[in-house]
């Protein structure tokens, strides 16, 4: 593997995916959904890393409805077991703040920018290797 310059090393931790992890409530009933994919289109609300932004028009609503879009990266969604769009728990359907308080699953995360980046990269690597766990479980 050729040596990478520092900018490429930081960018290698950025997320690119082909499909979002969303719940059934966020997707329309029509199986033929037209999604717009924007690589590095937004910053994750949790870890502040750039991620692939997906947006689609919910067919169940009126034609003037706002487009649904992902708000957090796939790594954070997998760690917290929540939908990327509405940020509700996939198992219970509760907001993740309420779920964490009820189940006492709150694990203190890193606060610094570099530490958050490293934390996200390590958990992404663990998930890819199949040994990653949900946060606090």
DSSP file (Angstrom, degrees, kcal/mol; ACC not computed):
  #  RESIDUE AA STRUCTURE BP1 BP2  ACC     N-H-->O    O-->H-N    N-H-->O    O-->H-N    TCO  KAPPA ALPHA  PHI   PSI    X-CA   Y-CA   Z-CA
    1    1 A X              0   0    0      0, 0.0     3,-0.1     0, 0.0     2,-0.0   0.000 360.0 360.0 360.0 127.0    0.0    0.0    0.0
    2    2 A X        -     0   0    0      1,-0.1     2,-0.0     0, 0.0     0, 0.0  -0.365 360.0 -94.3 -70.0 150.1    1.5    3.3   -1.0
    3    3 A X        -     0   0    0      1,-0.1     2,-0.3    -2,-0.0    -1,-0.1  -0.366  40.7-140.3 -64.4 142.4    2.0    5.9    1.7
    4    4 A X        -     0   0    0     -3,-0.1     2,-0.1    -2,-0.0    -1,-0.1  -0.778  12.0-119.4-103.8 147.3   -0.9    8.4    2.1
    5    5 A X     >  -     0   0    0     -2,-0.3     4,-1.9     1,-0.1     3,-0.5  -0.438  36.2-101.9 -78.5 163.3   -0.5   12.0    2.7
    6    6 A X  H  > S+     0   0    0      1,-0.2     4,-2.0     2,-0.2     5,-0.2   0.849 119.8  54.9 -57.6 -39.7   -2.1   13.4    5.9
    7    7 A X  H  > S+     0   0    0      1,-0.2     4,-1.9     2,-0.2    -1,-0.2   0.908 109.0  47.9 -62.3 -41.7   -5.2   14.8    4.1
    8    8 A X  H  > S+     0   0    0     -3,-0.5     4,-1.7     2,-0.2    -1,-0.2   0.850 107.8  56.3 -68.4 -33.7   -6.0   11.5    2.5
    9    9 A X  H  X S+     0   0    0     -4,-1.9     4,-0.5     2,-0.2    -2,-0.2   0.921 110.0  44.6 -63.7 -43.2   -5.6    9.7    5.9
   10   10 A X  H >< S+     0   0    0     -4,-2.0     3,-0.9     1,-0.2     4,-0.2   0.880 113.5  50.4 -67.2 -37.3   -8.2   11.9    7.5
   11   11 A X  H >< S+     0   0    0     -4,-1.9     3,-1.6     1,-0.2    -1,-0.2   0.770  96.0  70.4 -72.5 -25.0  -10.5   11.6    4.5
   12   12 A X  H 3< S+     0   0    0     -4,-1.7    -1,-0.2     1,-0.3    -2,-0.2   0.750  93.6  57.9 -65.7 -21.9  -10.3    7.8    4.5
   13   13 A X  T << S+     0   0    0     -3,-0.9    -1,-0.3    -4,-0.5    -2,-0.2   0.567  83.9 106.3 -81.8  -9.5  -12.3    7.8    7.8
   14   14 A X  S <  S-     0   0    0     -3,-1.6     2,-0.4    -4,-0.2    37,-0.2  -0.351  75.1-112.3 -70.6 154.0  -15.2    9.6    6.1
   15   15 A X        +     0   0    0     35,-1.4    25,-0.5    -2,-0.0     2,-0.4  -0.717  32.9 175.4 -98.8 134.5  -18.2    7.6    5.3
   16   16 A X        +     0   0    0     -2,-0.4     2,-0.3    35,-0.1    23,-0.0  -0.994  13.8 167.4-130.7 128.0  -19.5    6.5    1.9
   17   17 A X        -     0   0    0     -2,-0.4     3,-0.1     1,-0.1    -2,-0.0  -0.883  36.0-141.9-134.7 165.9  -22.5    4.2    1.7
   18   18 A X  S    S+     0   0    0      1,-0.3     2,-0.3    -2,-0.3    -1,-0.1   0.645  87.1  20.3-102.0 -20.1  -24.9    3.0   -0.9
   19   19 A X  S    S-     0   0    0     35,-0.0    -1,-0.3    18,-0.0     2,-0.1  -0.991  77.2-120.6-151.0 141.0  -28.1    2.9    1.2
   20   20 A X        -     0   0    0     -2,-0.3     2,-0.9    -3,-0.1    53,-0.1  -0.340  21.1-121.0 -79.6 162.7  -29.2    4.5    4.4
   21   21 A X        +     0   0    0     61,-0.1    63,-2.4    -2,-0.1     2,-0.3  -0.849  53.5 153.6-101.7  94.6  -30.3    2.7    7.6
   22   22 A X        -     0   0    0     -2,-0.9     2,-0.1    61,-0.2    61,-0.0  -0.863  41.4-113.3-126.0 157.2  -33.8    4.0    8.1
   23   23 A X    >>  -     0   0    0     -2,-0.3     4,-0.9     1,-0.1     3,-0.7  -0.313  34.1-105.4 -82.8 170.5  -37.0    2.7    9.8
   24   24 A X  T 34 S+     0   0    0      1,-0.2    -1,-0.1     2,-0.2     3,-0.1   0.771 116.4  63.2 -69.0 -26.0  -40.2    1.8    7.9
   25   25 A X  T 34 S+     0   0    0      1,-0.2    -1,-0.2     4,-0.0     4,-0.1   0.814 102.8  49.1 -68.2 -28.8  -41.9    5.0    9.2
   26   26 A X  T <4 S+     0   0    0     -3,-0.7     2,-0.3     2,-0.1    -1,-0.2   0.756 101.2  73.4 -83.4 -24.5  -39.4    7.2    7.3
   27   27 A X  S  < S-     0   0    0     -4,-0.9    31,-0.1    -3,-0.1     4,-0.1  -0.642  85.9-116.0 -89.2 147.6  -39.7    5.3    4.0
   28   28 A X        -     0   0    0     -2,-0.3    -1,-0.1     2,-0.2     5,-0.1  -0.291  25.0-112.3 -74.3 167.6  -42.8    5.6    1.8
   29   29 A X  S    S+     0   0    0     -4,-0.1     2,-0.4     3,-0.0    -1,-0.1   0.777  94.5  91.7 -72.5 -25.7  -45.1    2.7    1.1
   30   30 A X  S    S-     0   0    0      1,-0.1    -2,-0.2     2,-0.1    29,-0.1  -0.562  70.2-149.7 -70.6 124.3  -44.1    2.6   -2.6
   31   31 A X  S    S+     0   0    0     -2,-0.4     2,-1.2     1,-0.2    -1,-0.1   0.665  85.1  76.1 -71.4 -13.0  -41.1    0.3   -3.0
   32   32 A X        +     0   0    0      2,-0.0     2,-0.4     0, 0.0    -1,-0.2  -0.654  68.2 171.4 -99.0  77.7  -39.8    2.3   -5.9
   33   33 A X        -     0   0    0     -2,-1.2     2,-0.8    -5,-0.1    25,-0.1  -0.710  29.5-140.0 -90.9 134.6  -38.3    5.3   -4.0
   34   34 A X        -     0   0    0     -2,-0.4    23,-0.6    23,-0.2     2,-0.3  -0.854  28.0-174.6 -95.4 110.8  -36.3    7.9   -5.8
   35   35 A X  E     -A   56   0A   0     -2,-0.8     2,-0.5    21,-0.1    21,-0.2  -0.810  19.8-142.9-107.9 146.4  -33.4    8.8   -3.6
   36   36 A X  E     -A   55   0A   0     19,-3.0    19,-1.8    -2,-0.3     2,-0.5  -0.938  16.4-157.2-106.7 126.3  -30.8   11.5   -4.1
   37   37 A X  E     -A   54   0A   0     -2,-0.5     2,-0.5    17,-0.2    17,-0.2  -0.895  10.8-176.9-107.3 129.6  -27.3   10.5   -2.9
   38   38 A X  E >   -A   53   0A   0     15,-2.6    15,-2.6    -2,-0.5     3,-1.5  -0.907  22.0-138.2-128.8 102.2  -24.8   13.2   -2.0
   39   39 A X  E 3  S-     0   0A   0     -2,-0.5    13,-0.2     1,-0.3   -23,-0.1  -0.389  89.3  -3.1 -62.3 131.0  -21.4   12.0   -1.0
   40   40 A X  E 3  S+     0   0A   0    -25,-0.5    -1,-0.3    -2,-0.1    12,-0.2   0.866  92.1 146.9  53.7  41.2  -20.0   14.0    1.9
   41   41 A X  E <   +     0   0A   0     -3,-1.5     2,-0.3    10,-1.0    11,-0.1   0.661  58.4  12.2 -83.6 -18.0  -23.2   16.1    1.7
   42   42 A X  E    S-A   51   0A   0      9,-1.2     9,-2.0    -4,-0.2     2,-0.4  -0.951  73.5-105.7-152.5 169.4  -23.6   16.9    5.4
   43   43 A X  E     -A   50   0A   0     -2,-0.3     7,-0.2     7,-0.2     6,-0.0  -0.868  42.3-109.3-102.4 133.9  -22.0   16.8    8.8
   44   44 A X     >  -     0   0    0      5,-2.5     4,-1.1    -2,-0.4    28,-0.2  -0.349  17.8-138.7 -61.9 137.7  -23.1   14.1   11.3
   45   45 A X  T  4 S+     0   0    0     26,-1.2    -1,-0.1     2,-0.1    27,-0.1   0.680  98.9  36.6 -72.1 -17.7  -25.1   15.7   14.2
   46   46 A X  T  4 S+     0   0    0      3,-0.1    -1,-0.1    27,-0.0    26,-0.1   0.877 132.7  17.6-100.5 -55.1  -23.3   13.3   16.7
   47   47 A X  T  4 S-     0   0    0      2,-0.1    -2,-0.1    70,-0.0    73,-0.1   0.507  89.1-132.2-102.9  -4.3  -19.7   12.9   15.6
   48   48 A X     <  +     0   0    0     -4,-1.1     2,-0.3     1,-0.2    -3,-0.1   0.674  58.8 136.6  61.7  22.6  -19.4   15.9   13.2
   49   49 A X        -     0   0    0     67,-0.1    -5,-2.5     1,-0.1    -1,-0.2  -0.724  62.8-103.1 -92.1 149.2  -17.8   13.8   10.4
   50   50 A X  E     +A   43   0A   0     -2,-0.3   -35,-1.4    -7,-0.2     2,-0.3  -0.450  48.9 176.0 -66.2 143.5  -18.9   14.2    6.8
   51   51 A X  E     -A   42   0A   0     -9,-2.0    -9,-1.2   -37,-0.2   -10,-1.0  -0.918  39.4 -80.2-143.7 169.3  -21.2   11.4    5.6
   52   52 A X  E     -     0   0A   0     -2,-0.3     2,-0.4   -12,-0.2   -13,-0.2  -0.624  46.4-146.7 -75.5 119.8  -23.2   10.4    2.6
   53   53 A X  E     -A   38   0A   0    -15,-2.6   -15,-2.6    -2,-0.5     2,-0.4  -0.754  13.4-167.9 -91.9 130.3  -26.5   12.4    2.6
   54   54 A X  E     +A   37   0A   0     -2,-0.4    16,-1.9   -17,-0.2     2,-0.4  -0.951   6.9 178.8-115.0 137.9  -29.6   10.7    1.3
   55   55 A X  E     +AB  36  69A   0    -19,-1.8   -19,-3.0    -2,-0.4     2,-0.3  -0.996   3.6 168.3-137.8 146.3  -32.8   12.6    0.6
   56   56 A X  E     -AB  35  68A   0     12,-2.4    12,-2.6    -2,-0.4     2,-0.6  -0.971  37.1-107.7-151.2 159.9  -36.2   11.4   -0.8
   57   57 A X        -     0   0    0    -23,-0.6     2,-0.6    -2,-0.3   -23,-0.2  -0.830  32.1-129.2 -95.5 118.5  -39.7   12.6   -1.2
   58   58 A X    >   -     0   0    0     -2,-0.6     3,-1.0     8,-0.5     7,-0.1  -0.548  16.8-161.2 -67.9 114.6  -42.1   10.8    1.2
   59   59 A X  T 3  S+     0   0    0     -2,-0.6    -1,-0.2     1,-0.2   -32,-0.0   0.701  82.5  69.0 -71.3 -20.1  -44.9    9.7   -1.2
   60   60 A X  T 3  S+     0   0    0    -30,-0.1    -1,-0.2     2,-0.0     2,-0.1   0.718  96.0  63.1 -72.6 -19.7  -47.4    9.3    1.7
   61   61 A X  S <  S-     0   0    0     -3,-1.0    -4,-0.0     1,-0.2   -33,-0.0  -0.382 101.0 -74.1 -99.3 177.8  -47.6   13.0    2.3
   62   62 A X    >   -     0   0    0     -2,-0.1     3,-1.6     1,-0.1    -1,-0.2  -0.172  46.8-105.2 -67.6 166.1  -48.8   15.8    0.1
   63   63 A X  T 3  S+     0   0    0      1,-0.3    -1,-0.1    -6,-0.0    -2,-0.0   0.710 118.8  58.0 -68.8 -19.0  -46.7   17.0   -2.9
   64   64 A X  T 3  S+     0   0    0      2,-0.0    -1,-0.3     0, 0.0    -2,-0.1   0.356  80.9 121.7 -91.6   7.2  -45.6   20.1   -1.0
   65   65 A X  S <  S-     0   0    0     -3,-1.6     3,-0.1    -7,-0.1     2,-0.1  -0.320  70.4-102.0 -69.9 152.1  -44.1   18.1    1.8
   66   66 A X        -     0   0    0      1,-0.1    -8,-0.5    -9,-0.1     2,-0.2  -0.360  41.5-100.0 -69.7 153.1  -40.4   18.6    2.7
   67   67 A X        -     0   0    0    -10,-0.1     2,-0.2     1,-0.1   -10,-0.2  -0.526  33.4-123.0 -74.1 139.6  -38.0   15.9    1.5
   68   68 A X  E     +B   56   0A   0    -12,-2.6   -12,-2.4    -2,-0.2     2,-0.3  -0.604  38.5 177.2 -78.4 144.4  -36.9   13.4    4.1
   69   69 A X  E     -B   55   0A   0     -2,-0.2   -14,-0.2   -14,-0.2     2,-0.2  -0.985  33.0 -99.0-149.3 157.4  -33.2   13.2    4.7
   70   70 A X        -     0   0    0    -16,-1.9    15,-0.3    -2,-0.3     3,-0.1  -0.519  27.3-174.9 -77.9 145.3  -30.6   11.5    6.8
   71   71 A X        +     0   0    0     13,-3.2   -26,-1.2    -2,-0.2     2,-0.3   0.649  64.0  37.8-113.9 -24.5  -29.2   13.5    9.8
   72   72 A X  S    S-     0   0    0     12,-1.1    -1,-0.1   -28,-0.2   -28,-0.1  -0.866  85.9 -97.4-128.9 162.6  -26.5   11.2   11.2
   73   73 A X     >  -     0   0    0     -2,-0.3     4,-2.0     1,-0.1     5,-0.1  -0.292  33.8-111.9 -76.6 163.9  -23.9    8.9    9.7
   74   74 A X  H  > S+     0   0    0      1,-0.2     4,-2.4     2,-0.2     5,-0.2   0.840 115.1  57.3 -65.7 -34.8  -24.3    5.2    9.4
   75   75 A X  H  > S+     0   0    0      2,-0.2     4,-2.3     1,-0.2    -1,-0.2   0.936 109.7  43.5 -63.4 -46.7  -21.6    4.5   12.0
   76   76 A X  H  > S+     0   0    0      1,-0.2     4,-2.4     2,-0.2    -2,-0.2   0.880 112.7  53.6 -66.1 -37.6  -23.4    6.5   14.7
   77   77 A X  H  X>S+     0   0    0     -4,-2.0     5,-2.0     1,-0.2     4,-0.9   0.895 111.3  45.5 -64.2 -39.6  -26.8    5.0   13.7
   78   78 A X  H  <5S+     0   0    0     -4,-2.4    -2,-0.2     3,-0.2    -1,-0.2   0.899 112.9  50.3 -69.9 -40.0  -25.4    1.5   14.1
   79   79 A X  H  <5S+     0   0    0     -4,-2.3    56,-3.0     1,-0.2    -2,-0.2   0.894 120.7  34.6 -64.2 -39.7  -23.7    2.3   17.4
   80   80 A X  H  <5S-     0   0    0     -4,-2.4    -1,-0.2    54,-0.2    -2,-0.2   0.489 103.7-129.2 -94.8  -4.0  -26.9    3.8   18.8
   81   81 A X  T  <5 +     0   0    0     -4,-0.9     9,-2.2     1,-0.2    10,-0.4   0.944  63.9 128.0  55.1  53.4  -29.3    1.4   17.0
   82   82 A X  B   < -C   89   0B   0     -5,-2.0     7,-0.2     7,-0.3    -1,-0.2  -0.871  66.1 -88.6-135.1 167.8  -31.4    4.2   15.6
   83   83 A X     >  -     0   0    0      5,-2.2     4,-0.8    -2,-0.3   -61,-0.2  -0.516  27.3-138.6 -74.1 140.4  -32.8    5.4   12.3
   84   84 A X  T  4 S+     0   0    0    -63,-2.4   -13,-3.2    -2,-0.2   -12,-1.1   0.729  98.9  40.9 -72.1 -21.5  -30.6    7.8   10.4
   85   85 A X  T  4 S+     0   0    0    -15,-0.3    -1,-0.1   -64,-0.2   -16,-0.1   0.938 129.8  17.9 -93.2 -59.7  -33.5   10.0    9.5
   86   86 A X  T  4 S-     0   0    0      2,-0.1    -2,-0.1   -18,-0.0     3,-0.1   0.563  90.0-134.3 -93.9  -9.1  -35.8   10.4   12.5
   87   87 A X     <  +     0   0    0     -4,-0.8     9,-1.3     1,-0.2     2,-0.3   0.812  54.3 144.4  58.0  34.5  -33.2    9.2   15.1
   88   88 A X  B     -D   95   0C   0      7,-0.2    -5,-2.2     8,-0.1     7,-0.2  -0.766  60.6 -94.3 -97.4 150.0  -35.8    7.0   16.8
   89   89 A X  B  >  -C   82   0B   0      5,-3.6     4,-1.4    -2,-0.3    -7,-0.3  -0.374  27.0-141.9 -61.4 136.1  -34.7    3.6   18.3
   90   90 A X  T  4 S+     0   0    0     -9,-2.2    -1,-0.1     2,-0.2    -8,-0.1   0.770  96.9  41.7 -73.3 -25.9  -35.2    0.8   15.8
   91   91 A X  T  4 S+     0   0    0    -10,-0.4    -1,-0.2     3,-0.1    -9,-0.1   0.903 130.8  18.7 -88.2 -45.8  -36.3   -1.7   18.5
   92   92 A X  T  4 S-     0   0    0      2,-0.1    -2,-0.2     3,-0.0     3,-0.1   0.664  90.2-128.6-103.0 -19.8  -38.6    0.4   20.7
   93   93 A X     <  +     0   0    0     -4,-1.4     2,-0.2     1,-0.3    -3,-0.1   0.687  64.6 130.4  76.8  18.8  -39.5    3.4   18.5
   94   94 A X  S    S-     0   0    0      1,-0.1    -5,-3.6     2,-0.0    -1,-0.3  -0.673  70.4 -91.4 -99.9 155.8  -38.5    5.9   21.2
   95   95 A X  B  >  -D   88   0C   0     -7,-0.2     4,-2.5    -2,-0.2     3,-0.3  -0.416  40.0-119.9 -60.0 144.8  -36.2    8.9   20.8
   96   96 A X  H  > S+     0   0    0     -9,-1.3     4,-2.4     1,-0.2     5,-0.2   0.789 111.6  56.8 -64.9 -27.1  -32.7    7.8   21.6
   97   97 A X  H  > S+     0   0    0      2,-0.2     4,-1.9     1,-0.2    -1,-0.2   0.923 110.7  43.4 -67.6 -43.5  -32.4   10.2   24.5
   98   98 A X  H  > S+     0   0    0     -3,-0.3     4,-2.5     2,-0.2    -2,-0.2   0.912 114.9  49.9 -67.1 -43.3  -35.5    8.7   26.2
   99   99 A X  H  X S+     0   0    0     -4,-2.5     4,-2.7     1,-0.2     5,-0.2   0.924 110.9  48.6 -61.9 -45.2  -34.3    5.2   25.5
  100  100 A X  H  X>S+     0   0    0     -4,-2.4     5,-1.6     1,-0.2     4,-0.8   0.886 113.1  47.9 -63.9 -38.5  -30.9    5.8   26.9
  101  101 A X  H  <5S+     0   0    0     -4,-1.9    -1,-0.2     3,-0.2    -2,-0.2   0.900 114.4  46.2 -68.3 -40.0  -32.3    7.4   30.1
  102  102 A X  H  <5S+     0   0    0     -4,-2.5    -2,-0.2     1,-0.2    -1,-0.2   0.892 122.8  34.0 -70.3 -39.8  -34.8    4.5   30.6
  103  103 A X  H  <5S-     0   0    0     -4,-2.7    -1,-0.2    -5,-0.2    -2,-0.2   0.436 103.1-127.7 -95.6  -0.3  -32.2    1.8   30.0
  104  104 A X  T  <5 +     0   0    0     -4,-0.8    -3,-0.2    -5,-0.2    -4,-0.1   0.915  61.7 141.8  52.6  48.2  -29.3    3.7   31.5
  105  105 A X      < +     0   0    0     -5,-1.6     2,-0.4    -6,-0.2    -4,-0.1   0.303  16.5 134.4 -99.3   7.2  -27.2    3.1   28.4
  106  106 A X        -     0   0    0     -6,-0.6     2,-0.5    -9,-0.1    30,-0.1  -0.430  32.0-174.5 -67.6 117.3  -25.6    6.5   28.3
  107  107 A X        -     0   0    0     -2,-0.4     2,-0.2    28,-0.0    -2,-0.1  -0.958  30.1-116.4-111.1 125.6  -21.9    6.0   27.7
  108  108 A X        -     0   0    0     -2,-0.5     2,-0.2     1,-0.0     3,-0.1  -0.420  35.1-157.8 -65.2 127.7  -19.8    9.1   27.8
  109  109 A X        -     0   0    0     -2,-0.2     7,-0.1     1,-0.1    -1,-0.0  -0.484  28.9 -77.1 -98.6 172.2  -18.3    9.8   24.4
  110  110 A X        -     0   0    0     -2,-0.2    -1,-0.1     5,-0.2     0, 0.0  -0.340  32.3-162.1 -68.6 151.5  -15.2   11.8   23.5
  111  111 A X        +     0   0    0     -3,-0.1    -1,-0.1    -2,-0.0     2,-0.1   0.702  61.3  84.6-107.3 -26.7  -15.6   15.6   23.5
  112  112 A X  S  > S-     0   0    0      1,-0.1     4,-2.4     4,-0.0     5,-0.2  -0.416  80.0-122.3 -79.2 155.7  -12.6   16.7   21.5
  113  113 A X  H  > S+     0   0    0      2,-0.2     4,-1.9     1,-0.2     5,-0.1   0.931 111.7  43.3 -62.9 -48.7  -12.6   16.9   17.7
  114  114 A X  H  > S+     0   0    0      1,-0.2     4,-2.4     2,-0.2    -1,-0.2   0.898 114.3  51.2 -66.4 -40.4   -9.7   14.5   17.1
  115  115 A X  H  > S+     0   0    0      1,-0.2     4,-2.8     2,-0.2    -1,-0.2   0.894 108.5  51.4 -65.1 -39.3  -10.9   12.1   19.8
  116  116 A X  H  X S+     0   0    0     -4,-2.4     4,-2.4     2,-0.2    -1,-0.2   0.906 110.3  49.9 -62.6 -40.9  -14.4   12.0   18.2
  117  117 A X  H  X S+     0   0    0     -4,-1.9     4,-2.3     2,-0.2    -2,-0.2   0.929 113.4  44.9 -62.6 -46.6  -12.9   11.2   14.8
  118  118 A X  H  X S+     0   0    0     -4,-2.4     4,-2.6     2,-0.2     5,-0.2   0.912 112.2  52.4 -64.1 -43.3  -10.7    8.4   16.3
  119  119 A X  H  X S+     0   0    0     -4,-2.8     4,-2.1     1,-0.2    -2,-0.2   0.914 111.8  45.9 -58.7 -45.9  -13.7    7.0   18.3
  120  120 A X  H  X S+     0   0    0     -4,-2.4     4,-2.2     2,-0.2    -1,-0.2   0.901 112.5  50.3 -66.3 -41.6  -15.8    6.9   15.2
  121  121 A X  H  X S+     0   0    0     -4,-2.3     4,-2.1     2,-0.2    -2,-0.2   0.908 110.9  49.0 -64.5 -41.7  -13.1    5.3   13.1
  122  122 A X  H  X S+     0   0    0     -4,-2.6     4,-2.1     1,-0.2    -2,-0.2   0.916 113.2  46.0 -65.3 -43.1  -12.4    2.6   15.7
  123  123 A X  H  X S+     0   0    0     -4,-2.1     4,-2.2     2,-0.2    -1,-0.2   0.861 110.9  53.3 -69.2 -33.9  -16.1    1.7   16.1
  124  124 A X  H  X S+     0   0    0     -4,-2.2     4,-2.2     2,-0.2    -1,-0.2   0.908 109.5  48.9 -64.6 -41.0  -16.6    1.6   12.3
  125  125 A X  H  X S+     0   0    0     -4,-2.1     4,-1.8     2,-0.2    -2,-0.2   0.901 110.8  50.4 -64.9 -41.2  -13.6   -0.8   12.0
  126  126 A X  H  X>S+     0   0    0     -4,-2.1     5,-2.0     2,-0.2     6,-1.1   0.891 109.9  50.1 -64.0 -39.7  -15.1   -3.0   14.8
  127  127 A X  H ><5S+     0   0    0     -4,-2.2     3,-0.8     4,-0.2    -2,-0.2   0.911 109.9  50.5 -65.6 -41.9  -18.5   -3.1   13.0
  128  128 A X  H 3<5S+     0   0    0     -4,-2.2    -1,-0.2     1,-0.2    -2,-0.2   0.859 110.2  50.1 -63.7 -35.3  -16.9   -4.1    9.7
  129  129 A X  H 3<5S-     0   0    0     -4,-1.8    -1,-0.2    -5,-0.2    -2,-0.2   0.561 115.1-118.2 -80.2  -8.2  -15.0   -6.9   11.4
  130  130 A X  T <<5S+     0   0    0     -3,-0.8    -3,-0.2    -4,-0.6    -2,-0.1   0.581  92.5  96.4  85.2   9.8  -18.2   -8.1   13.0
  131  131 A X      < +     0   0    0     -5,-2.0    -4,-0.2    -6,-0.2     2,-0.2   0.286  51.6 117.9-113.8  10.1  -17.1   -7.6   16.6
  132  132 A X        -     0   0    0     -6,-1.1     2,-0.3    -5,-0.1    -9,-0.0  -0.494  46.5-158.0 -77.2 146.7  -18.7   -4.2   17.2
  133  133 A X        -     0   0    0     -2,-0.2     2,-0.1     1,-0.1     3,-0.1  -0.779  25.6 -93.0-119.1 164.2  -21.4   -3.9   19.8
  134  134 A X    >   -     0   0    0     -2,-0.3     3,-1.5     1,-0.1     2,-0.2  -0.433  58.5 -85.5 -70.6 152.9  -24.2   -1.4   20.4
  135  135 A X  T 3  S+     0   0    0    -56,-3.0    -1,-0.1     1,-0.3   -30,-0.0  -0.418 109.1   1.1 -65.1 126.6  -23.3    1.4   22.7
  136  136 A X  T 3         0   0    0     -2,-0.2    -1,-0.3     1,-0.1   -30,-0.1   0.415 360.0 360.0  81.4  -1.6  -23.8    0.6   26.4
  137  137 A X    <         0   0    0     -3,-1.5    -2,-0.1   -32,-0.1    -1,-0.1   0.470 360.0 360.0 -90.6 360.0  -24.9   -3.0   25.8
